[in-house]
Amino acid sequence: MKIFILAGEPSGDKLGGALMTGLKTLHPDVTFEGIGGPEMTAQGLNSRFDMSELSVMGLAEILPKYRALMARINQTADAVLKMQPDVLITIDSPDFSLRVARRVKAKSKIRTVHYVAPTVWAWRPGRAQKMARWVDHVLALFPFEPPYMQAVGMQCDFVGHPVVAEPQATDADAAAFRQTAGLGDAPTVLVLPGSRKSEVMRLGPVFQQVVARMVQARPELRVVIPATGKLAVLVRQMTRTWEGHPVVLDPNDCDLETGLARKRAAFRAADVAVAASGTVSLELAAAQTPMVIAYDMNWLSRQIIGRMVKVDTVTLVNLVSETRVVPEFIGANCRPGPISQAALAALDPPDAQQEAMALTMARLGQGGEAPGLRAARAILNAM
């Protein structure tokens, strides 16, 4: 079986790696071509180009890279058509993925699967109907999504979220990390400004002020900042003058498994996290780490998207648990004062957050078959 698979950002690479593992388990003679990051590469993918070229978000952020993205879209579609795979699997990154699927469908009958349903329940509901022209099958991460896809004629399976199957650090791992990092018993805030350069550049200065205010209120506070490999140098430079003696976790200074284990231990060891909106909120929930979510974007993107959003929260823990217990500060509300106050408040035992995080994990399939294997089974059954 030949599969062309592509992802455009770290969260998609994680999904792709788990899916590839599942496909190899169920169909050992499968071969892959496509685009991905380190987790997909570890499963045997030779990426056609660096996935980071696709990691942009927001309307105004995409515009300066439009011509380069279009060239990569055309190049990728041509590669799919030349390969003639049994199935094309696109993972998230709709600005790239769905344009590739559209070009492939226009010139072939190759089956197309899109992993991660578009958030039509949050904004732009018409995307599902438009997407149905080029996508045969959707794999949904959340249990409330299939009806939106099925209503416009696409097959859709809820396969769970891979975060529920990922290993978690123990209390002993967290204690060892604290000792190695020199944190001692100090209250610790985990700072997560995003996985894209544009996010780090925009949120970094805000989070610096958040940390400064928190340290002013709690002088003993320490700061830990996990960085992605591509952005580690930028994060180190940006945080040199931060309060709280930041510990930057650079995955480039160790092998992949050691880096992931260290990151998991940091998540478990932290008393609270201040994080960019996104999948990371689910990783924090799995680690049982209380959180405050903050996000901002280019002014133009903020104005356009703000008028289109249909939900009153963008935090996944709030959405899945059907609560609003995780504080969030989005767009114009992404200000250091309120964020720091919420983070300081979350240092106290956050019972409501703990209950919501546990409910979120249960609803996403914790304790059941691994989502990557469920996703692979859904693809093979549909074929």
N, C-alpha and C positions, 0 to 999 in steps of 0.2 A: 504494500500500500504506500502511495506517495502523497505526502501532505505538504502544502505550502502554508506556513504559519508566520504571522507577524505581530509584533507588539511595538509600541512607541514610547513607553515610559516605564520606570521601575516597577510600579504596581502591576502593569500588564506583563512585564517580564516574569514576575512572581507567579501570576496566573498561568502563563505559558509554560513555565518550568514544571509546575504541578500537573498540568494537562498532558504534557509530553511524557511524563513519568507514567501517568495512567494509561495513555495510548500504548506505550511500550509494554506495559504489563498485560494488557488485553490483546494486543496484536504485535507480537515481538518482531515481525519482519518489516515494521513501518520505517520509512525513511522521511527525513525532513529537509526542507529548504526554507529560507525566509530571512526575517529580520528579528533580532532580539538582543537581550542583554546577557549578563553573566549567568543567570539561573537557567536560561534557555540554552546558552552555550554549553553549560555543564551537562545538559541532556543530549548533546550531540549536534546542536545547530551551529553552522558556520554562517554567521550573520553577514549579509551582503554589504551592509554599511553600518556605521556607528549609530545605534538606536537614539543616542542623545540628540541627533539632528532633528528628531521629531518631537522633542519634549518642550513644547510651547503650549501656553494656555491663555485664553482671553482673545477677544477679537482684535484689539489693537496690538497685542503681542505677536499675532500671527502675520499681520499685514507686512511688516518689514521682511519677513522670510517667505513671502508667498511664492515668488518665482522659484526659489530653491526647493520648497516643498512640492510644488507642481512637477518639477523635474524628477524628484524622487518618486512621486506617485506614478508618473508615466513609466519610469524605469522599473518599478516594482510590478506594475500590471503587465508589462511586457515579459518580465521574468516568469510570472504565473502562467501566462498564455504559452510561453515556450515550453515550460515544464509539463503542462497538462496534468495537474495533480488530480487525485481522486476527490479531494476537497480542499478548498481554501478556507483557512481559519484566521479571522482577523480579531484582534483583542483590543478592546477599548479604543482610545485615540481616534474618535470618529472622524475628525477633520482629515485624517490621513486614511484610516482603514476603509471607511465607506466609499471614499472616492476611488480607491483601488478596486473594491468589489464592484462598483458601478462600471468601471472600464472593462473588467473581466467579464461581467455578465453581458455587456453589449456585444462581445465578440465570441462568446462561448456559452456552453451549458454546464460549466464547472459548478459543482455544488458549493454554496457559500454558507459558512457558519460564522456568526458574530458572537463573541464571548464578552459579556457585560451588556445588559440591556440599556438602551439610552434612558436617561432619567425623565421620561415623558410625564411622570407623575409630579415632577418638580417644575419643569418649564418646557416650552415648545412641544406641546402634545402632537403636533402634526408630523414630527420626525418619524414616528413609528410607521405611519402610512407611506411616507416617502421612502423609508428604509426597506419596506416590504418589496419594492420593485427589484432590489438587488440582493436581498438576503433571504435565504431559504429557512434558516434555523437560528434561533437565538438561545444562548445559555445565560440564564439569569442568576445573579448572586443573591437576590432577596426574594422571599416567598410571596410578596405582594405584586411582583412584576409580570408574571406570565399572562394574566388576563389582558393587559394593555397590548401585548404583542399578538396574542391570538385573535384579538378583536379585528386586526387588520390583515389576517390571513397567514401570519408566520407561525411556524412551529416554535414552541418555546418550552424549555424545561428549567425548573428551579434546581440548581445543582449545589447550592450552598456556597459559602464563602471560604476560601482556602485558609483564612486566618484561624478557623476553628480546628484545623488539623495540624497547625504548626506547633513544634515543641515549645514549651514554656520554661523559663528559668525557675528554679526552686529558691526557697528562702536562703539555702546554703550558697547557691550561686550568687544571689544578690549580696550576701554578706561578704563573700570573697571579692566581688567586684568593688564593693565599698572600700575594702582594705587595700586592694591593688591601686585604686584610683586616689587613695588618700582622703577619702570623704569622712571617715570615722562615723560618728553618730549624728553628724550635722544634717539638718533638714535639707533635702535636695530637690531642686527643680530641674526637670528634663525640658530642654528647649528644642523644638522641632520646627524650624522655619520653612520646611518644604524640600522637595526633591528636584525642583527646577531652579535654574539660575535666576530667572525673573522673580520667582517667589522669594528666594533668599535675599536678593537685592532690595526687594520692596518691604519685606517683613523684618529683615534683620535690624534696621534702625529702631523700629517700633519695639521689638522684643528686647533690644538693648536697654531701652528706657523702662520696660516692664521689669527686667531683672534689677536695674538700679533702684527702683522703688521698693521692690521686694527685699533687697539687701538692706536698704535704709530701715525698713521695719523689722527685719530679722537679720542682724549683722552676721550671724553664724551661717547663713544660708550658702549652699554650694550649688554650682551649675554644671550640668552635663549636657553636651551637645553632640548627638550622633550625626555624622555627616555621610553623604554618599561619596563614593570614590571620586567621581568627576568634580565634586564641589568642595572637597576637603581643604584644598589650599585656600580657596576663597573664604571658607568658613573660619579657618585659622586666622587669616589676615583681618577679617571683619571683627573677630571677637577678642583680639589682643588686649584691648583696653576695657573690656567689660568688667563689671563688678562680679564678685562671687567666685573668682579664681576658676574660670571655666576649664573643664576637662573636655577636649574635643576628641571624639572617637573617629579615627581615620581608618577605614577598612583597607587602605593601601599598605598599611604596615604589618599585615598578617594575612594568612590564607582565608579563603571565603568562609569556611565553617567556623574558624576562630572568631572572625569578625561578626558573624551572625550571632554566635553564642554570647559574645561580649555585649552586643546590642540588646539581646534579650535580657541579660542580667541587669543592664542599666535601666531598662524599662521596669523591671521588677523592683529594683532598688530605689527608684525615685518615689518621692512622697507626693508629687504633683507634676503634671506636664502642662506646658504652654505650647500648643501645637497649631500648625496650619490645618485648615479644613481638608479632609480627604480620608483615604483609607487608613491613615495612621490612627484615627480614633478607634478603629476596630482592633488594631494591634495593642493599643493601650488598654482597651476593655478586656482583651484576652489576658493581659498581664495584671489586671485588676488595679491599674494605676489611675487615680482620679485625674481629671483633665479640665482644661479651659481651651476652647477653640477660638482662633482668631484668623481672619483672612481679609486681604484687600487686593485690589488689582488696579490696572490702569484706569484713569478717570472715565475715559470713553466706554470701556468695557463695563465698568461699574454702572454707568447710567443706562446702558442698553439692557444688560442682563437683569439689573434691579427691577426693571419694568416688566420683565417676562417671568420672574419666579412665581410659582404657584403655592409654595409651601412656606411655613413660618419658621423653619429650621433647616439648616443644611448639614447638621451633624448626624452622622449615620447612627450613632448610638441612640440619639433622641428619636430618630425615625423608626428604627427597627423595634425599639422597646415601647414606642408610642408614649413617650414621656418627653419632658423638656428640662430634665435635671442637669444636663451638661451645659454650663454657661457658654455662650458664643457671642463673638463680637465681629460682625461682618461689615465690610464696606466702610461707610462713614463712622460706624461704631467701633472700628478697629483703632482704639486709642489706648495709650499706655496706662492711664489712671484706672479706668474701669477694669481693664484686663488684670492689672496687678492686684487690685482689691479682690477680684474673684479668685485669683490663684492663691492668695494668702488665706482666704476663707476656706479653700479646698484642702489646705494643710490639716485642718481638723477632720476627725473621722466623718467621711461623706457617705453615710448609710444609703441615702437615696441613689447616689451614683453607683454604689456597689451593687444594689439590687437591679438597676437598669442595665448595668454591664453584664451581669449574670443572665438576665432575660434575653439580652441581645445575642449572646453566644448560643443559648439554647435554640433560639429561633433560626439561627443561621446553620444549625446542623451539628452542633458540638456533640460528640459521642456516637455519631453515625459514621457511615462510609465516608472516606476522605473525598472532599469536593472535587479534587483533580481526577480521581477515579470515576466519580459520578458523572463528571463532564465528559470524560472519554467514553464511558458506556452510552451516554445519551447520543453522542455523535455517531458511534458505530451502529447503534440500534436504528437510528434514523436513516442511515445509508443502506 
